[in-house]
Amino acid sequence: AYAADLESTALPTPERQARAATDTARTLLAAGHVPAAYVQLQLLERAAPQEARRPSVRALAAEVAARRPDLPCITAFTRRTAPRPARDGHTY
């Protein structure tokens, strides 16, 4: 209920908006609201794409995909947020 009243665009930075969406997605997923959790992950990616590649967010996306593989574009989302090899050989 609290998350429904949260106006994430009022938060001062895109990173904070993304973190709020992450926390909301985690809570919704724990409550069994998988499609709503996915909406939050999409909001997170729009606010701060680099935050969508954090390991904790990738884990949430993987859980959403496992529980509801029928959600539109979930496979593309998990691919976009997967770690990418950098030129220096590390994976980020």
All heavy atoms as an XYZ file, in Angstrom:
698
protein
N       0.834     -1.192      0.000
C       0.000      0.000      0.000
C       0.877      1.254      0.000
O       0.571      2.223     -0.681
C      -0.935     -0.006      1.209
N       1.956      1.212      0.775
C       2.836      2.380      0.841
C       3.463      2.671     -0.520
O       3.522      3.819     -0.941
C       3.941      2.151      1.879
C       4.930      3.287      1.940
C       4.603      4.472      2.585
C       6.164      3.184      1.345
C       5.485      5.521      2.631
C       7.061      4.234      1.376
C       6.725      5.401      2.026
O       7.610      6.440      2.051
N       3.899      1.640     -1.207
C       4.551      1.822     -2.504
C       3.604      2.442     -3.528
O       4.041      3.174     -4.405
C       5.085      0.499     -3.018
N       2.329      2.162     -3.414
C       1.360      2.734     -4.354
C       1.311      4.251     -4.250
O       1.045      4.936     -5.233
C      -0.023      2.138     -4.109
N       1.591      4.771     -3.059
C       1.557      6.222     -2.858
C       2.895      6.898     -3.135
O       2.982      8.116     -3.149
C       1.134      6.536     -1.422
C      -0.299      6.127     -1.151
O      -1.097      6.079     -2.111
O      -0.614      5.851      0.022
N       3.938      6.115     -3.344
C       5.270      6.669     -3.566
C       5.374      7.257     -4.969
O       5.102      6.575     -5.960
C       6.322      5.578     -3.386
C       7.774      5.991     -3.577
C       8.174      7.007     -2.504
C       8.666      4.776     -3.508
N       5.766      8.494     -5.050
C       5.989      9.153     -6.330
C       7.490      9.126     -6.596
O       8.233     10.004     -6.155
C       5.456     10.593     -6.295
C       5.584     11.342     -7.595
C       4.851     10.668     -8.739
O       3.692     10.289     -8.558
O       5.454     10.524     -9.818
N       7.937      8.088     -7.293
C       9.377      7.889     -7.457
C      10.061      9.023     -8.206
O      11.234      9.299     -7.965
C       9.663      6.558     -8.146
O       9.178      6.570     -9.461
N       9.356      9.704     -9.077
C       9.978     10.807     -9.809
C      10.294     11.984     -8.892
O      11.064     12.862     -9.264
C       9.096     11.281    -10.978
O       7.814     11.655    -10.471
C       8.948     10.186    -12.016
N       9.729     11.994     -7.689
C      10.037     13.052     -6.725
C      11.357     12.783     -6.003
O      11.888     13.671     -5.344
C       8.910     13.186     -5.709
N      11.884     11.571     -6.135
C      13.168     11.258     -5.515
C      14.277     12.000     -6.254
O      14.191     12.208     -7.464
C      13.397      9.749     -5.514
C      12.389      8.967     -4.667
C      12.555      7.480     -4.884
C      12.530      9.323     -3.209
N      15.335     12.389     -5.544
C      16.307     13.331     -6.104
C      17.185     12.828     -7.248
O      17.645     13.636     -8.051
C      17.181     13.716     -4.908
C      17.015     12.614     -3.931
C      15.636     12.067     -4.155
N      17.434     11.530     -7.358
C      18.317     11.043     -8.423
C      17.710      9.808     -9.082
O      16.926      9.090     -8.466
C      19.703     10.662     -7.869
O      19.558      9.548     -6.976
C      20.373     11.822     -7.152
N      18.101      9.543    -10.315
C      17.622      8.317    -10.975
C      18.025      7.060    -10.206
O      17.269      6.089    -10.182
C      18.301      8.359    -12.341
C      18.605      9.789    -12.584
C      18.876     10.380    -11.231
N      19.186      7.086     -9.576
C      19.631      5.920     -8.813
C      18.710      5.654     -7.629
O      18.386      4.503     -7.336
C      21.072      6.108     -8.331
C      22.095      6.064     -9.451
C      22.171      7.343    -10.278
O      21.637      8.402     -9.840
O      22.748      7.288    -11.372
N      18.277      6.701     -6.961
C      17.336      6.517     -5.844
C      15.982      6.051     -6.345
O      15.315      5.247     -5.705
C      17.211      7.794     -5.031
C      18.465      8.051     -4.237
C      18.211      8.972     -3.127
N      19.465      9.221     -2.441
C      19.583     10.007     -1.418
N      18.529     10.626     -0.940
N      20.743     10.192     -0.844
N      15.567      6.562     -7.495
C      14.315      6.089     -8.090
C      14.424      4.597     -8.393
O      13.493      3.828     -8.121
C      14.017      6.863     -9.373
C      13.716      8.323     -9.148
C      13.652      9.111    -10.442
O      13.554      8.545    -11.523
N      13.728     10.425    -10.329
N      15.570      4.193     -8.924
C      15.782      2.780     -9.245
C      15.800      1.927     -7.989
O      15.228      0.833     -7.961
C      17.091      2.613    -10.024
N      16.426      2.411     -6.931
C      16.473      1.640     -5.683
C      15.079      1.492     -5.076
O      14.736      0.448     -4.535
C      17.424      2.288     -4.686
C      18.870      2.281     -5.112
C      19.443      0.865     -5.125
N      20.770      0.819     -5.674
C      21.889      0.850     -4.973
N      21.841      0.916     -3.662
N      23.046      0.798     -5.583
N      14.279      2.542     -5.183
C      12.898      2.445     -4.692
C      12.130      1.397     -5.493
O      11.370      0.597     -4.927
C      12.204      3.799     -4.771
N      12.329      1.390     -6.809
C      11.659      0.393     -7.655
C      12.156     -1.014     -7.324
O      11.372     -1.971     -7.324
C      11.890      0.712     -9.132
N      13.438     -1.149     -7.019
C      13.988     -2.453     -6.636
C      13.332     -2.963     -5.364
O      12.891     -4.115     -5.287
C      15.517     -2.364     -6.423
O      16.131     -1.909     -7.619
C      16.097     -3.709     -6.038
N      13.265     -2.104     -4.360
C      12.653     -2.504     -3.089
C      11.177     -2.859     -3.273
O      10.683     -3.828     -2.699
C      12.801     -1.397     -2.051
C      14.236     -1.206     -1.606
O      15.061     -2.127     -1.815
O      14.540     -0.135     -1.053
N      10.494     -2.076     -4.092
C       9.083     -2.339     -4.347
C       8.910     -3.661     -5.096
O       8.035     -4.465     -4.765
C       8.448     -1.182     -5.126
O       8.641      0.033     -4.387
C       6.961     -1.399     -5.346
N       9.762     -3.899     -6.098
C       9.693     -5.158     -6.843
C       9.938     -6.342     -5.924
O       9.234     -7.359     -5.998
C      10.711     -5.158     -7.987
N      10.914     -6.219     -5.050
C      11.230     -7.306     -4.109
C      10.022     -7.610     -3.216
O       9.668     -8.775     -3.001
C      12.442     -6.898     -3.270
C      12.990     -7.997     -2.418
C      14.257     -7.559     -1.699
N      15.369     -7.462     -2.634
C      16.033     -6.338     -2.919
N      15.712     -5.212     -2.342
N      17.023     -6.354     -3.774
N       9.388     -6.567     -2.722
C       8.230     -6.734     -1.845
C       7.055     -7.343     -2.598
O       6.389     -8.260     -2.102
C       7.828     -5.378     -1.229
O       8.955     -4.868     -0.510
C       6.641     -5.504     -0.313
N       6.796     -6.854     -3.794
C       5.697     -7.392     -4.593
C       5.928     -8.853     -4.954
O       5.007     -9.664     -4.909
C       5.508     -6.556     -5.860
C       4.930     -5.157     -5.640
C       5.110     -4.297     -6.887
C       3.468     -5.255     -5.251
N       7.155     -9.189     -5.283
C       7.472    -10.569     -5.622
C       7.266    -11.483     -4.416
O       6.696    -12.568     -4.543
C       8.906    -10.654     -6.133
C       9.316    -11.919     -6.851
C       8.394    -12.238     -8.019
C      10.744    -11.795     -7.335
N       7.692    -11.016     -3.249
C       7.500    -11.809     -2.026
C       6.023    -12.017     -1.724
O       5.624    -13.044     -1.171
C       8.187    -11.126     -0.851
N       5.194    -11.048     -2.116
C       3.754    -11.145     -1.881
C       3.036    -11.924     -2.988
O       1.820    -12.111     -2.928
C       3.147     -9.751     -1.755
N       3.789    -12.355     -4.007
C       3.187    -13.132     -5.089
C       2.634    -12.317     -6.232
O       1.981    -12.859     -7.119
N       2.901    -11.032     -6.248
C       2.409    -10.151     -7.317
C       3.484    -10.018     -8.397
O       4.116     -8.969     -8.553
C       2.030     -8.783     -6.764
C       0.988     -8.839     -5.696
N      -0.320     -9.179     -5.957
C       1.064     -8.616     -4.374
C      -1.007     -9.158     -4.830
N      -0.181     -8.825     -3.850
N       3.685    -11.085     -9.134
C       4.790    -11.165    -10.096
C       4.669    -10.136    -11.217
O       5.643     -9.435    -11.510
C       4.927    -12.606    -10.649
C       6.081    -12.703    -11.630
C       5.118    -13.588     -9.504
N       3.511     -9.978    -11.874
C       3.425     -8.963    -12.933
C       3.716     -7.548    -12.419
O       4.386     -6.768    -13.094
C       1.991     -9.092    -13.456
C       1.611    -10.501    -13.135
C       2.275    -10.780    -11.816
N       3.246     -7.229    -11.237
C       3.502     -5.897    -10.679
C       4.985     -5.725    -10.356
O       5.548     -4.638    -10.530
C       2.656     -5.677     -9.429
N       5.621     -6.801     -9.908
C       7.066     -6.742     -9.656
C       7.815     -6.475    -10.956
O       8.770     -5.683    -10.988
C       7.541     -8.038     -9.022
N       7.375     -7.090    -12.029
C       8.005     -6.877    -13.334
C       7.836     -5.428    -13.793
O       8.771     -4.838    -14.339
C       7.428     -7.859    -14.349
C       7.997     -7.740    -15.734
C       9.364     -7.621    -15.946
C       7.169     -7.761    -16.840
C       9.885     -7.517    -17.223
C       7.678     -7.668    -18.121
C       9.040     -7.540    -18.308
O       9.547     -7.439    -19.577
N       6.690     -4.858    -13.556
C       6.479     -3.441    -13.899
C       7.501     -2.577    -13.166
O       8.090     -1.656    -13.743
C       5.034     -2.994    -13.565
C       4.888     -1.485    -13.634
C       4.046     -3.671    -14.508
N       7.752     -2.881    -11.906
C       8.738     -2.114    -11.134
C      10.141     -2.293    -11.709
O      10.924     -1.339    -11.768
C       8.707     -2.523     -9.662
C       7.458     -2.086     -8.937
C       7.293     -0.576     -8.931
O       8.218      0.152     -8.598
N       6.114     -0.113     -9.308
N      10.467     -3.492    -12.149
C      11.774     -3.718    -12.763
C      11.922     -2.921    -14.052
O      12.998     -2.383    -14.343
C      11.994     -5.209    -13.030
C      12.135     -6.094    -11.798
C      12.241     -7.563    -12.206
C      13.340     -5.682    -10.961
N      10.843     -2.810    -14.803
C      10.876     -2.009    -16.029
C      11.058     -0.529    -15.700
O      11.801      0.182    -16.387
C       9.609     -2.238    -16.847
C       9.536     -3.639    -17.418
C       8.192     -3.926    -18.039
O       7.149     -3.662    -17.449
N       8.216     -4.482    -19.243
N      10.383     -0.062    -14.643
C      10.555      1.329    -14.207
C      11.997      1.573    -13.775
O      12.590      2.615    -14.094
C       9.608      1.656    -13.048
C       8.125      1.699    -13.378
C       7.304      1.838    -12.097
C       7.836      2.839    -14.335
N      12.549      0.622    -13.069
C      13.939      0.705    -12.624
C      14.868      0.858    -13.827
O      15.749      1.722    -13.824
C      14.258     -0.574    -11.857
C      15.636     -0.833    -11.310
C      15.534     -1.906    -10.254
C      16.632     -1.207    -12.336
N      14.666      0.031    -14.830
C      15.533      0.092    -16.012
C      15.418      1.430    -16.732
O      16.415      1.985    -17.201
C      15.204     -1.052    -16.972
C      16.137     -1.094    -18.167
C      15.770     -2.146    -19.172
O      14.558     -2.447    -19.332
O      16.683     -2.668    -19.828
N      14.217      1.974    -16.801
C      14.039      3.275    -17.451
C      14.700      4.393    -16.650
O      15.277      5.309    -17.211
C      12.557      3.576    -17.653
C      11.980      2.892    -18.862
C      10.641      3.481    -19.284
N       9.588      3.335    -18.304
C       8.820      2.261    -18.175
N       9.020      1.216    -18.937
N       7.877      2.219    -17.281
N      14.614      4.308    -15.331
C      15.181      5.361    -14.482
C      16.699      5.344    -14.507
O      17.336      6.393    -14.607
C      14.676      5.208    -13.044
N      17.287      4.160    -14.387
C      18.747      4.053    -14.302
C      19.174      2.698    -14.860
O      19.291      1.725    -14.115
C      19.198      4.215    -12.859
N      19.396      2.620    -16.167
C      19.716      1.338    -16.797
C      20.893      0.604    -16.157
O      20.887     -0.619    -16.075
C      20.029      1.716    -18.246
C      19.339      3.016    -18.468
C      19.333      3.712    -17.133
N      21.886      1.337    -15.699
C      23.042      0.687    -15.090
C      22.661     -0.040    -13.799
O      23.251     -1.061    -13.452
C      24.177      1.689    -14.828
C      23.935      2.666    -13.702
C      23.021      3.838    -14.039
O      22.444      3.920    -15.126
N      22.877      4.758    -13.098
N      21.651      0.443    -13.093
C      21.190     -0.217    -11.863
C      20.518     -1.551    -12.164
O      20.526     -2.452    -11.338
C      20.216      0.687    -11.106
C      20.847      1.930    -10.520
C      21.791      1.627     -9.372
O      21.423      0.826     -8.492
O      22.895      2.187     -9.360
N      19.956     -1.670    -13.364
C      19.273     -2.912    -13.738
C      20.248     -4.067    -13.909
O      19.835     -5.221    -13.937
C      18.462     -2.706    -15.018
N      21.540     -3.770    -14.015
C      22.539     -4.824    -14.169
C      23.174     -5.239    -12.843
O      24.080     -6.067    -12.828
C      23.598     -4.384    -15.176
C      23.050     -4.362    -16.598
C      24.111     -4.169    -17.632
N      24.677     -2.836    -17.650
C      24.130     -1.790    -18.258
N      22.990     -1.928    -18.882
N      24.711     -0.628    -18.227
N      22.702     -4.682    -11.746
C      23.213     -5.095    -10.432
C      22.828     -6.552    -10.182
O      21.751     -6.992    -10.588
C      22.634     -4.208     -9.334
C      23.093     -2.750     -9.396
C      22.331     -1.879     -8.422
N      22.295     -2.410     -7.082
C      23.253     -2.229     -6.164
N      24.300     -1.514     -6.462
N      23.141     -2.760     -4.968
N      23.691     -7.308     -9.518
C      23.385     -8.722     -9.267
C      22.046     -8.948     -8.559
O      21.316     -9.878     -8.899
C      24.553     -9.193     -8.396
C      25.677     -8.287     -8.771
C      25.029     -6.953     -9.062
N      21.704     -8.092     -7.622
C      20.441     -8.274     -6.895
C      19.239     -8.079     -7.823
O      18.236     -8.789     -7.701
C      20.358     -7.314     -5.708
O      20.422     -5.971     -6.143
N      19.350     -7.157     -8.749
C      18.250     -6.914     -9.688
C      18.179     -8.044    -10.710
O      17.087     -8.511    -11.053
C      18.414     -5.543    -10.380
C      17.354     -5.343    -11.452
C      18.358     -4.426     -9.349
N      19.332     -8.525    -11.154
C      19.333     -9.663    -12.081
C      18.696    -10.884    -11.426
O      17.981    -11.638    -12.077
C      20.754     -9.963    -12.550
C      21.302     -8.889    -13.477
C      22.548     -9.329    -14.208
N      23.515    -10.044    -13.402
C      24.622     -9.523    -12.888
N      24.898     -8.246    -13.083
N      25.455    -10.268    -12.186
N      18.948    -11.063    -10.137
C      18.335    -12.189     -9.412
C      16.819    -12.027     -9.356
O      16.077    -13.003     -9.536
C      18.917    -12.300     -8.011
N      16.349    -10.806     -9.120
C      14.900    -10.554     -9.118
C      14.303    -10.838    -10.495
O      13.252    -11.474    -10.608
C      14.602     -9.110     -8.720
C      14.767     -8.737     -7.264
C      14.624     -7.228     -7.091
C      13.742     -9.463     -6.413
N      14.979    -10.357    -11.534
C      14.488    -10.571    -12.896
C      14.453    -12.058    -13.229
O      13.498    -12.540    -13.856
C      15.358     -9.822    -13.896
N      15.466    -12.793    -12.797
C      15.495    -14.239    -13.048
C      14.338    -14.932    -12.336
O      13.709    -15.847    -12.892
C      16.826    -14.825    -12.599
N      14.040    -14.490    -11.114
C      12.917    -15.091    -10.394
C      11.587    -14.772    -11.068
O      10.718    -15.634    -11.202
C      12.896    -14.632     -8.940
C      11.843    -15.350     -8.137
C      11.891    -15.060     -6.650
O      12.890    -14.516     -6.166
O      10.892    -15.390     -5.985
N      11.432    -13.525    -11.517
C      10.210    -13.147    -12.240
C      10.072    -14.006    -13.495
O       9.001    -14.555    -13.773
C      10.228    -11.642    -12.599
C       9.154    -11.311    -13.624
C      10.050    -10.794    -11.347
N      11.167    -14.159    -14.236
C      11.127    -14.946    -15.474
C      10.815    -16.414    -15.190
O      10.086    -17.061    -15.954
C      12.454    -14.821    -16.214
N      11.341    -16.932    -14.100
C      11.080    -18.334    -13.751
C       9.633    -18.557    -13.343
O       9.028    -19.572    -13.682
C      12.015    -18.772    -12.630
N       9.093    -17.579    -12.632
C       7.719    -17.735    -12.142
C       6.673    -17.404    -13.188
O       5.576    -17.964    -13.171
C       7.528    -16.870    -10.896
C       8.309    -17.452     -9.707
C       8.344    -16.554     -8.523
N       7.051    -16.397     -7.880
C       6.895    -15.696     -6.765
N       7.925    -15.113     -6.174
N       5.702    -15.572     -6.235
N       6.999    -16.482    -14.091
C       6.028    -16.058    -15.117
C       6.733    -15.857    -16.463
O       6.881    -14.735    -16.944
C       5.343    -14.758    -14.699
C       4.346    -14.875    -13.572
C       3.081    -15.645    -13.966
N       2.421    -15.116    -15.148
C       1.518    -14.131    -15.138
N       1.141    -13.587    -13.999
N       0.974    -13.716    -16.265
N       7.174    -16.931    -17.090
C       7.867    -16.789    -18.378
C       6.971    -16.251    -19.491
O       7.466    -15.865    -20.550
C       8.340    -18.216    -18.686
C       7.456    -19.104    -17.883
C       7.058    -18.312    -16.664
N       5.673    -16.182    -19.233
C       4.720    -15.684    -20.228
C       4.611    -14.160    -20.242
O       3.944    -13.606    -21.116
C       3.337    -16.286    -19.973
C       2.779    -15.915    -18.607
O       3.542    -15.986    -17.610
O       1.592    -15.566    -18.522
N       5.254    -13.476    -19.321
C       5.163    -12.009    -19.285
C       5.795    -11.420    -20.546
O       6.862    -11.880    -20.982
C       5.852    -11.452    -18.048
C       5.139    -11.711    -16.728
C       6.020    -11.313    -15.552
C       3.815    -10.952    -16.683
N       5.174    -10.401    -21.128
C       5.693     -9.813    -22.364
C       7.113     -9.271    -22.180
O       7.392     -8.532    -21.243
C       4.723     -8.666    -22.666
C       3.530     -8.917    -21.821
C       3.958     -9.755    -20.669
N       7.990     -9.691    -23.044
C       9.367     -9.184    -23.118
C      10.242     -9.537    -21.920
O      11.312     -8.956    -21.761
C       9.377     -7.678    -23.363
S       8.499     -7.191    -24.852
N       9.847    -10.472    -21.077
C      10.662    -10.815    -19.914
C      12.000    -11.411    -20.344
O      13.033    -11.126    -19.739
C       9.916    -11.734    -18.915
C      10.743    -11.932    -17.636
C       9.577    -13.078    -19.529
C      10.978    -10.705    -16.822
N      12.000    -12.213    -21.395
C      13.260    -12.796    -21.868
C      14.199    -11.703    -22.360
O      15.397    -11.709    -22.043
C      12.997    -13.838    -22.967
O      12.123    -14.836    -22.441
C      14.279    -14.478    -23.449
N      13.680    -10.754    -23.102
C      14.506     -9.647    -23.583
C      15.030     -8.817    -22.409
O      16.181     -8.371    -22.418
C      13.704     -8.769    -24.544
N      14.197     -8.616    -21.401
C      14.624     -7.864    -20.226
C      15.788     -8.564    -19.544
O      16.791     -7.931    -19.211
C      13.460     -7.692    -19.247
C      13.825     -6.902    -18.029
C      13.725     -5.521    -18.034
C      14.277     -7.526    -16.872
C      14.079     -4.777    -16.915
C      14.628     -6.805    -15.753
C      14.524     -5.420    -15.775
N      15.682     -9.867    -19.333
C      16.760    -10.587    -18.650
C      18.038    -10.588    -19.488
O      19.125    -10.514    -18.934
C      16.358    -12.025    -18.273
O      15.947    -12.723    -19.440
C      15.235    -12.029    -17.250
N      17.902    -10.610    -20.801
C      19.097    -10.519    -21.662
C      19.744     -9.144    -21.565
O      20.962     -9.036    -21.502
C      18.721    -10.811    -23.119
C      18.714    -12.265    -23.447
C      18.684    -12.465    -24.966
N      17.832    -13.616    -25.224
C      16.732    -13.616    -25.949
N      16.328    -12.527    -26.543
N      16.032    -14.703    -26.105
N      18.932     -8.102    -21.584
C      19.466     -6.731    -21.510
C      20.191     -6.474    -20.204
O      21.150     -5.716    -20.154
C      18.345     -5.700    -21.642
C      17.950     -5.375    -23.022
C      17.102     -4.108    -23.095
N      16.024     -4.038    -22.132
C      14.808     -4.594    -22.282
N      14.544     -5.292    -23.363
N      13.882     -4.450    -21.360
N      19.700     -7.070    -19.144
C      20.267     -6.786    -17.832
C      21.353     -7.785    -17.428
O      21.904     -7.690    -16.337
C      19.168     -6.757    -16.755
O      18.495     -8.012    -16.726
C      18.180     -5.627    -17.035
N      21.658     -8.728    -18.306
C      22.705     -9.718    -18.005
C      24.063     -9.030    -17.942
O      24.274     -7.987    -18.570
C      22.711    -10.799    -19.083
N      25.000     -9.608    -17.199
C      26.342     -9.013    -17.138
C      26.978     -8.989    -18.522
O      26.754     -9.882    -19.334
C      27.116     -9.932    -16.203
C      26.251    -11.072    -15.893
C      24.891    -10.824    -16.453
N      27.759     -7.964    -18.763
C      28.408     -7.815    -20.065
C      29.920     -7.846    -19.881
O      30.450     -7.176    -19.000
C      28.014     -6.481    -20.690
C      26.545     -6.415    -20.974
C      26.176     -5.100    -21.570
N      24.738     -5.096    -21.792
C      24.015     -4.010    -21.875
N      24.569     -2.844    -21.754
N      22.725     -4.096    -22.075
N      30.603     -8.589    -20.731
C      32.060     -8.580    -20.627
C      32.610     -7.223    -21.061
O      32.154     -6.644    -22.043
C      32.509     -9.684    -21.572
C      31.313    -10.087    -22.352
C      30.105     -9.488    -21.718
N      33.547     -6.740    -20.298
C      34.183     -5.458    -20.624
C      35.421     -5.706    -21.473
O      35.896     -6.840    -21.615
C      34.569     -4.743    -19.338
N      35.951     -4.651    -22.011
C      37.141     -4.771    -22.851
C      38.348     -5.264    -22.066
O      39.270     -5.838    -22.624
C      37.465     -3.431    -23.487
C      36.408     -3.004    -24.473
C      36.735     -1.681    -25.056
N      35.535     -1.144    -25.664
C      35.519     -0.087    -26.405
N      36.621      0.598    -26.620
N      34.399      0.341    -26.937
N      38.332     -5.037    -20.751
C      39.487     -5.462    -19.947
C      39.380     -6.923    -19.522
O      40.212     -7.417    -18.763
C      39.641     -4.571    -18.724
C      38.464     -4.639    -17.763
O      37.541     -5.440    -17.992
O      38.467     -3.881    -16.781
N      38.344     -7.625    -19.983
C      38.200     -9.036    -19.688
C      37.331     -9.342    -18.486
O      36.958    -10.477    -18.267
N      36.994     -8.327    -17.700
C      36.119     -8.534    -16.546
C      34.663     -8.535    -16.997
O      34.317     -7.954    -18.017
C      36.324     -7.439    -15.502
C      37.638     -7.522    -14.823
N      38.745     -6.861    -15.308
C      38.029     -8.191    -13.726
C      39.765     -7.113    -14.520
N      39.364     -7.925    -13.554
N      33.809     -9.162    -16.202
C      32.374     -9.143    -16.468
C      31.721     -8.203    -15.488
O      31.953     -8.301    -14.282
C      31.779    -10.552    -16.326
O      32.430    -11.410    -17.249
C      30.285    -10.537    -16.603
N      30.923     -7.264    -16.012
C      30.243     -6.285    -15.157
C      28.755     -6.438    -15.274
O      28.222     -6.779    -16.241
C      30.638     -4.861    -15.561
C      32.111     -4.602    -15.369
C      33.008     -4.727    -16.405
C      32.582     -4.243    -14.120
C      34.347     -4.481    -16.217
C      33.925     -3.991    -13.936
C      34.798     -4.111    -14.986
O      36.126     -3.871    -14.775
